[in-house]
Amino acid sequence: VVEASEPNAIVVHAIGPALGSRECPAVIDVAQRAIAAAGPKARFAVLDLGEIRTFSAMGVGLCTDFAKRAREKKLEPVLFGLRGDLVDQLRMFKIDRLYKVVRSKTDLAALLR
């Protein structure tokens, strides 16, 4: 898990291939700290799942928790880099409605401007 800061966003990058019971606690811990430390200029909380190929029910829970914590801090939650099959899985649980879903780096860069 890697945390980065943009001028108006925090970015949590999950390193995978999987987001399961071993990986989720580490991602949640980093995400909580990053969101809590977001400065006053931050507008977005980006969850980068570009390297994730599969996730378990805990991964779905992580996505829900991340969006909830971001909104509590008045940040817009953004999902970045999801593969098509994972987007379909999140749509099935209606998790995609909690996020602005961004697929390309160009779109993300434009959003974070």
ROMI-96724 format. One line per 5 residues: number of its first residue (from 1); their letters; for each residue y, z, x of N, C-alpha, C. Coordinates in nm, 2 decimals. Atoms other than C-alpha are relative to their C-alpha. Layout:
NUM = a = Y/Z/X/Y/Z/X/Y/Z/X | ...
// end
This chain:
1 = vveas = -0.12/0.00/0.09/0.00/0.00/0.00/0.12/0.00/0.09 | -0.13/0.01/-0.08/0.34/-0.10/0.14/0.11/0.01/-0.10 | -0.12/-0.02/0.08/0.67/0.01/0.00/0.12/-0.07/0.08 | -0.12/0.06/-0.06/0.99/-0.19/0.07/0.12/0.01/-0.10 | -0.12/-0.01/0.08/1.34/-0.18/-0.05/0.09/-0.12/0.01
6 = epnai = -0.10/0.11/0.00/1.57/-0.47/-0.15/0.13/0.07/-0.04 | -0.13/-0.07/0.04/1.94/-0.40/-0.22/0.00/0.05/-0.14 | -0.01/-0.04/0.14/1.88/-0.38/-0.59/-0.14/0.02/-0.06 | 0.14/-0.02/0.05/1.50/-0.31/-0.61/-0.08/0.08/0.09 | 0.11/-0.05/-0.08/1.21/-0.12/-0.49/-0.12/-0.09/-0.02
11 = vvhai = 0.12/0.09/0.01/0.89/-0.31/-0.42/-0.12/0.08/0.05 | 0.13/-0.07/-0.04/0.54/-0.16/-0.41/-0.10/-0.12/0.01 | 0.09/0.11/-0.02/0.30/-0.41/-0.26/-0.14/0.06/0.02 | 0.14/-0.05/0.00/-0.07/-0.33/-0.33/-0.08/-0.10/0.09 | 0.08/0.08/-0.09/-0.30/-0.46/-0.06/-0.15/0.01/-0.05
16 = gpalg = 0.13/-0.01/0.06/-0.64/-0.55/-0.19/-0.11/-0.08/0.07 | 0.03/0.10/0.11/-0.88/-0.75/-0.29/-0.02/0.07/-0.14 | 0.03/-0.07/0.12/-0.95/-0.48/-0.55/0.10/0.12/-0.03 | -0.08/-0.12/0.04/-0.76/-0.21/-0.74/-0.09/0.08/-0.09 | 0.10/-0.08/0.07/-1.02/0.04/-0.83/0.03/0.15/0.01
21 = srecp = -0.01/-0.15/0.00/-1.08/0.42/-0.83/0.04/0.05/0.13 | -0.04/-0.05/-0.14/-1.03/0.45/-0.45/0.14/-0.04/0.03 | -0.13/0.05/-0.04/-0.71/0.24/-0.43/0.11/0.05/-0.09 | -0.11/-0.04/0.09/-0.52/0.35/-0.74/0.07/0.12/0.03 | -0.08/-0.12/-0.03/-0.43/0.70/-0.64/0.10/-0.02/0.11
26 = avidv = -0.10/0.02/-0.11/-0.27/0.58/-0.32/0.11/-0.09/-0.05 | -0.11/0.08/0.05/-0.07/0.31/-0.50/0.09/0.08/-0.09 | -0.08/-0.08/0.09/0.04/0.56/-0.77/0.08/0.10/0.08 | -0.08/-0.10/-0.08/0.15/0.81/-0.50/0.12/-0.07/0.06 | -0.11/0.07/-0.07/0.36/0.55/-0.31/0.10/-0.05/-0.11
31 = aqrai = -0.09/0.05/0.11/0.50/0.41/-0.64/0.08/0.11/-0.05 | -0.07/-0.12/0.05/0.60/0.76/-0.76/0.11/0.03/0.09 | -0.10/-0.03/-0.10/0.78/0.83/-0.44/0.11/-0.10/0.01 | -0.10/0.11/0.00/0.95/0.49/-0.43/0.09/0.00/-0.12 | -0.08/0.00/0.12/1.07/0.51/-0.78/0.10/0.12/0.00
36 = aaagp = -0.09/-0.13/-0.01/1.20/0.87/-0.74/0.11/-0.02/0.10 | -0.10/0.02/-0.10/1.39/0.76/-0.43/0.09/-0.12/-0.02 | -0.09/0.12/0.02/1.55/0.45/-0.58/0.14/0.04/-0.01 | -0.15/-0.03/0.00/1.92/0.45/-0.52/0.07/-0.05/-0.13 | -0.07/0.03/0.13/2.19/0.40/-0.78/0.02/-0.15/-0.02
41 = karfa = -0.02/0.14/0.01/2.22/0.03/-0.71/-0.13/-0.07/-0.04 | 0.13/0.06/0.03/1.85/-0.03/-0.78/0.00/-0.04/-0.15 | 0.01/0.04/0.14/1.79/-0.23/-1.10/-0.15/-0.04/-0.04 | 0.14/0.05/0.02/1.42/-0.34/-1.06/-0.10/0.08/0.08 | 0.11/-0.06/-0.06/1.09/-0.18/-0.98/-0.11/-0.11/0.00
46 = vldlg = 0.10/0.12/-0.01/0.85/-0.46/-0.85/-0.13/0.06/0.04 | 0.14/-0.03/-0.04/0.48/-0.41/-0.85/-0.06/-0.13/0.04 | 0.05/0.12/-0.06/0.34/-0.68/-0.62/-0.15/0.01/0.01 | 0.14/0.00/0.00/-0.02/-0.75/-0.70/-0.06/-0.14/0.05 | 0.04/0.13/-0.04/-0.04/-1.08/-0.52/-0.13/-0.01/0.08
51 = eirtf = 0.13/0.00/-0.08/-0.34/-0.98/-0.30/-0.11/0.05/-0.08 | 0.11/-0.06/0.08/-0.54/-0.83/-0.58/-0.07/-0.11/-0.08 | 0.08/0.10/0.07/-0.83/-1.03/-0.71/-0.07/0.06/-0.12 | 0.07/-0.06/0.11/-0.98/-0.78/-0.95/0.05/0.15/-0.01 | -0.04/-0.14/0.02/-0.89/-0.44/-1.10/-0.08/0.06/-0.11
56 = samgv = 0.08/-0.08/0.10/-1.07/-0.17/-1.30/0.09/0.05/-0.11 | -0.08/-0.07/0.11/-0.95/0.03/-1.60/0.10/0.09/0.07 | -0.10/-0.08/-0.07/-0.77/0.25/-1.35/0.11/-0.08/0.05 | -0.10/0.09/-0.03/-0.58/-0.05/-1.24/0.09/-0.03/-0.12 | -0.08/0.02/0.13/-0.47/-0.11/-1.60/0.09/0.12/-0.02
61 = glctd = -0.07/-0.12/0.02/-0.37/0.25/-1.62/0.12/0.01/0.10 | -0.11/0.00/-0.10/-0.17/0.22/-1.29/0.12/-0.09/-0.05 | -0.10/0.09/0.05/0.02/-0.08/-1.44/0.08/0.07/-0.11 | -0.07/-0.07/0.11/0.11/0.13/-1.75/0.08/0.11/0.06 | -0.07/-0.11/-0.06/0.21/0.43/-1.54/0.12/-0.05/0.08
66 = fakra = -0.11/0.06/-0.08/0.43/0.22/-1.31/0.11/-0.04/-0.09 | -0.11/0.05/0.09/0.62/0.06/-1.60/0.07/0.12/-0.06 | -0.06/-0.12/0.07/0.67/0.40/-1.77/0.09/0.08/0.10 | -0.08/-0.07/-0.10/0.80/0.57/-1.45/0.13/-0.08/0.03 | -0.11/0.09/-0.03/1.03/0.27/-1.38/0.10/0.01/-0.11
71 = rekkl = -0.09/0.00/0.12/1.18/0.28/-1.73/0.07/0.14/-0.01 | -0.05/-0.13/0.00/1.23/0.66/-1.70/0.12/0.01/0.10 | -0.11/0.00/-0.10/1.45/0.59/-1.39/0.10/-0.11/-0.03 | -0.09/0.11/0.04/1.63/0.31/-1.58/-0.01/-0.12/0.09 | 0.03/0.12/-0.07/1.47/0.04/-1.37/-0.08/-0.10/-0.08
76 = epvlf = 0.08/0.09/0.07/1.33/-0.28/-1.51/-0.13/-0.03/0.08 | 0.13/0.02/-0.07/0.96/-0.31/-1.42/-0.03/-0.15/0.00 | 0.04/0.14/-0.03/0.85/-0.64/-1.27/-0.14/-0.01/0.06 | 0.13/0.03/-0.06/0.50/-0.76/-1.21/0.01/-0.13/0.08 | -0.01/0.12/-0.08/0.48/-1.01/-0.93/-0.13/-0.04/0.06
81 = glrgd = 0.11/0.06/-0.07/0.21/-1.24/-0.79/-0.13/0.01/-0.06 | 0.13/-0.01/0.07/-0.06/-1.19/-1.05/-0.07/-0.13/-0.01 | 0.09/0.12/0.02/-0.35/-1.44/-1.06/-0.01/-0.02/-0.15 | 0.01/0.03/0.14/-0.39/-1.62/-1.39/-0.10/0.08/-0.08 | 0.10/-0.08/0.08/-0.71/-1.44/-1.49/0.04/0.14/-0.01
86 = lvdql = -0.05/-0.14/0.02/-0.55/-1.10/-1.43/0.11/0.01/-0.10 | -0.10/0.00/0.11/-0.25/-1.20/-1.64/-0.07/0.00/-0.13 | 0.07/0.00/0.13/-0.49/-1.28/-1.92/-0.06/0.13/-0.03 | 0.05/-0.13/0.02/-0.66/-0.95/-1.87/0.11/0.10/-0.05 | -0.11/-0.09/0.04/-0.33/-0.76/-1.90/0.05/-0.04/-0.14
91 = rmfki = -0.05/0.04/0.13/-0.23/-0.97/-2.20/-0.10/0.05/-0.11 | 0.09/-0.05/0.09/-0.55/-0.86/-2.37/0.03/0.14/-0.04 | -0.03/-0.14/0.03/-0.44/-0.50/-2.34/0.15/0.02/-0.03 | -0.15/0.01/0.03/-0.07/-0.60/-2.41/0.08/0.07/0.10 | -0.07/-0.07/-0.11/0.03/-0.45/-2.08/0.12/-0.10/0.05
96 = drlyk = -0.10/0.09/-0.04/0.23/-0.77/-2.00/0.13/0.02/-0.07 | -0.12/-0.02/0.07/0.48/-0.67/-2.26/0.09/0.11/0.06 | -0.08/-0.11/-0.07/0.59/-0.37/-2.05/0.08/-0.05/0.12 | -0.06/0.05/-0.12/0.70/-0.60/-1.77/0.07/-0.14/-0.02 | -0.04/0.13/-0.02/0.89/-0.90/-1.67/-0.10/-0.06/0.10
101 = vvrsk = 0.11/0.05/-0.08/0.61/-1.11/-1.52/0.06/-0.12/0.08 | -0.06/0.11/-0.09/0.72/-1.33/-1.22/-0.12/-0.05/0.09 | 0.11/0.05/-0.08/0.47/-1.56/-1.05/0.04/-0.05/0.14 | -0.03/0.06/-0.13/0.65/-1.73/-0.76/0.11/0.08/0.08 | -0.10/-0.07/-0.08/0.85/-1.60/-0.47/0.14/-0.05/-0.03
106 = tdlaa = -0.13/0.06/0.03/1.14/-1.83/-0.56/0.05/0.07/-0.13 | -0.05/-0.07/0.12/1.16/-1.68/-0.91/0.03/0.15/0.02 | -0.03/-0.14/-0.03/1.14/-1.33/-0.77/0.13/0.01/0.08 | -0.13/-0.01/-0.08/1.42/-1.40/-0.52/0.12/-0.03/-0.09 | -0.10/0.02/0.09/1.63/-1.54/-0.80/0.03/0.12/-0.09
111 = llr = -0.01/-0.11/0.08/1.57/-1.24/-1.01/0.07/0.12/0.07 | -0.05/-0.12/-0.08/1.66/-0.99/-0.73/0.14/-0.03/0.05 | -0.14/0.03/-0.05/1.99/-1.17/-0.65/0.10/0.08/-0.08
// end
